[in-house]
Amino acid sequence: MEKKVIGYFADSNQAGQAANELKAQGFKDISVLGNESGGKEESMGKDNSSNNTMTGGVIGGLAGLGLGTGALGALGAAALLIPGVGPIVAMGPLAAALGGAVTGGVAGALIDYGIPKERSDFYESKIKEGNTVLVLKADEQKTDEVAKMMKNHGAKDVRVH
């Protein structure tokens, strides 16, 4: 049975390193959601230059995937403006879900992905604060291994659902 393992990182570089290691171990359904603006509405200036800076910072931090920014697009990387959250970069299976979940925001996409509402709200708040969330699907017998790898790279509040 497949489960979801989710945690957040204060440093997007650590999230990228964790995702890279998980990918190297054969895990494929890896999603990364990041927001370096810390949810500050003023960072979403009318000229969009702050949004581009944030997007570059998150993608740069996730370049630890060893794939380069061109491949991030192939994995479904997207820069999105989510009401109530601000500008985020999403990569992986959740990127498409977020594109269609503007009204439900990040929490709505996580709920649809199988994360309970209370935890989805928690992780959305962590993204608003400027953290990076990593979530992936893994066979139930591999969840301990995944959680350990994430924690070894600095993940906090790692949970299995």
Buried (B, 14 or more C-beta within 10 A) or exposed (E): EEBBBBBBBBEBBBBBBBBBBBBEEEBEBBBBBBBBBEBBEEBBEEEEEBBEBBBBBBBBBBBBBEBEEEEBBEBBBBBBEBEEBBBBBBBBBBBBBBBEBEEBBBBBBBBBBBBEEEBBBBBBBBBBEBBBBBBBBBEEEBBEBBBEBBEEBBBEEBBBB
